[in-house]
Amino acid sequence: MTSLPKKEIKLEDLLNEMKHIDSDGKRFVTKAFNFAQKAHEGQFRQSGDPYFSHVFETARILAEIKMGPNVIASGLLHDVLEDTDTDPEEIRKEFGEDVLFLIQGVTKLGKLKYRGLKRHTESLRKFFIATSKDVRVLIIRLADRLHNMETLEYLPREKQIRKSTEVLEIFAPLAYRLGMRFIHKKLEDTAFSYIQPEEYEKTKQLLRQRKKADMKFLEKFDRSLKKALAKEGMTKFSTSFRIKGLYSLYKKLKRKEDGVEKIHDITALRIVTNSVADCYKVLGIIHSIWKPLPGRLKDYIALPKPNGYQSIHTTIFTGDGGIIEIQIRTQEMHNTAEMGIASHISYKERKVSGEILSQIIWFKNILSRSTGQNTDIDRRKTQRDSTPDWIKNLGEESEVKKDGQQLIEDLKKDFFGHRVFVFTPSGDVIDLPFEASPIDFAYAIHSYIGNHLTGAKINGKLASLDTRLKNGDIVEIVTKKTAGPTRKWLDLVKTSEAKRNIRAKLKLDQ
């Protein structure tokens, strides 16, 4: 086991990542830094590093993805209630109700009586309920887990497997659903290296070989592309190269029996433009020169993924025997693709009645908080109202009392497994588990629709209720006031939400 070099913990390193935060916010974070450093004094990790190094790195990740002062301070303080003698009242007094809520949401069960699976389940239940009220709880926990995974080598093998499995089944999918590719990719690849070390090394070697050849080819094509775009008057853009994540490549290799030669998106050329109009102009120029592969054009600008991802993907023949995937997007779309929910924070700090309030462009203040302490109740209501429906459902599902293993299995199936994205006739996207049925779709819209479903049309044609929905299906539900669910429906649905509503309507035991 190799030891990580001991790195000096410097407040300046954290503050340097906080260029988006004003001086009042930096003073607030500095206060949290000093408080946490003193609280964790004398505590060490199994690596031999001071325990404070972990909370510092968690806060640094949060600063890197441009969270606000309250979130960064909560990153520094997120373990003080569980691992030190700090009292919640002291946190409330020093840092406010908002920070206390975030810390309590992230904190595990501490010294409570639960043990083993029950403790683990109750910890997840508590965490998901807090997340449903404020998605910032989840973002802090993701940063916390990311740093823990980066230092996993110091834990016993059994803990490495358990924590890595939890990452692949729960935390990495959560990061993906929030659109946080920056964290999602790191979590997946690190967990993969511990769970399947041999496959990890094989995939790494394969990627290294392909990357070397692909990058030389991409660089040559990049030069040709720039000349072609300049000839058409397109000069305001930038290009870069994208390399597929190791775990993502491994999963694709398992699905593709034809081998790595048939996978065309191991590397990709990314073009970032100034506007949506320029994205389509670039696409038109590329297709006028290089022939696209049939069926490989995906317009996620016109039809974004449910996690907010937008980009145009096209795969082209280069004319010299090569095939290249190209991704075209604006700078804002690129920021969203990398940071997801976090990228939509825009800091325009201003004074209001003596308080610093962050002006949030997207999600109505659910992600980043300033140091004001007098509007916590209003903020919590705003956050709840603005939280994505699937996160609210995650909390509601966690509140349903179930056997510990059953809760974990239901959450994995309903929220963290493979997804299908289907449309209502008006174009709204409904996000469902893989192999969901029209019944699941109906209950996802509203329990009343599900309880009075009498038929379904898929892509304009009548379909049976046991049909498994596919990505891109347009589903129309036919209802009738006298219609109602039957016991047979319980065998057709995938979501626990649908099962719960059906059982309630039929008055069956839960």
C-alpha positions, 0 to 999 in steps of 0.5 A: 500500500502506497502512502499519499504524500502529506499535503499542508492544509492552507486556508488560502488554497480554499479561498483561491477556489472561491473567486465567485464569493464576496468578502463577507462570504469568505469571512464566513467560510474562514470562520467555519474553517477555524471552527472545524480545525479546532473541533477535529484537533487530535483526530486522524484518518487511517492514512495518518493524515489529520481528520480535518484534511477530509472536511477541508477537501470536501469543502474544496470540491464544493468551492470548485463547483462554485457552491455558495458560502453556506454550502462550503461552510457546511462541507467544513463542518459536516462531521462535527456533530457526529465525530466531536463534542460539538452541540447543535445549538452551538452550530445554530448560534455560530453559523445559523439555522441553514448550515445546521440543517445542511449538516444534520442532513449530511450527518449519518446516525452518529451514536444512535442505537442502530447497528449493521444493515438497520443502521445503514438503512436508517442512515440512507433513509434520513439522508434521502428525506433531507435531500428531498427538502434541500438538494444541497444536502445531496451535493455536499454528500457527493463531495464527501463521498468523492474524497472518501473514495479518493482515499479508500486504499487505507481501509480494509478490503471488506469496507472498500468493496462495501463502499464501492458497491454503494457508490456504483449502485446509489451515489454515482447514479445520483450524480448522473441524474443531477447531471454532475459528470465531473463527480459521476465519472470520478466516482464510477471509475474509482469504485470500479478499480476496487470492485473489479480490479482485473477488469479495471486494469484490462479496460485501462490498458485497452483505453490507453491503446485506443486513446494513443491512436485516436488522439493522433487521428483526432488532432489531424481531423481537428485541423481540417475541421477548423479550416473548413469552419473558417472558410464558412466564416465560423471563427468564434468557437473552441475545440477539445477532446473527450475521453470516455470513462473507464467504467462507462467503456467497460459497461459498453464493452459488455453490451457490445459483442462486436468488440472495441472496434465497433465502439465509436465514442471512446474519444470524441471531438467537442466543439463549443460555440457562442450560440445555439444558432451557431451549433446548428450552423456548425452541424450543417457545415460538417454534414455538407463536407463529411457524411454522417453515419445513419441513425447516429445524429442525436439532438439533445439541444431541442430535446434535452435529457431529463438531467439538463444535458444539452448537446448535438451528437453526430458521428461522421465518416472522415473519408480516409477510413476513420469514424469520429463522434462530434459533440456541439454545444454552447459554453453554458451547455458545456458547463451544465454537462460537466457540473449539472445542477451546480453550473446554474448558480450565478452569483450576483451578490447584493446587500438587502437589509444588511444581509448578503443574498445570492441571486440564483438564476436556476432552481430558485435558490435551492443550491447556494446560500449566503450567510444571512440567517433570518430567512431560513423558513422562507428559504426551506419552503422555496427549496422544497417547492423548487426541488425536482420531482424525482428528488421529492419522490425519493424522500417520500419513498424513503419515509415509507416504513419498509424492511431495510433490504426492501427499501434499498432494493426499491430505491435502487430499482426506482431511482438508481437503475437504468432509466427510460425517457418517454414523452407525454403527447404535449412533449413533457419528459417522464423519467421511468425505470427500465422496463416500466409499463404504461401503468407506471407512466400513468401513476408517474403523472398522477395517482388519479390518472393511474387509478382510472386508467383504462388503456394506453396509446404508444406512438399513436397506436393502442398498446397493451398495458404490459408493454415495456416502454422504450426511450423516445416513446410518446405515451397517451393514457386513456382514462374512465371514471368507472375504471380501476386497478386490478391485482394483475397490475401489481405484476406489470408495474416496476415502480414502488410508487405505482405498487403502493397506489394500486395496493391502496386503491384495492385496500390490500396490505402494504 
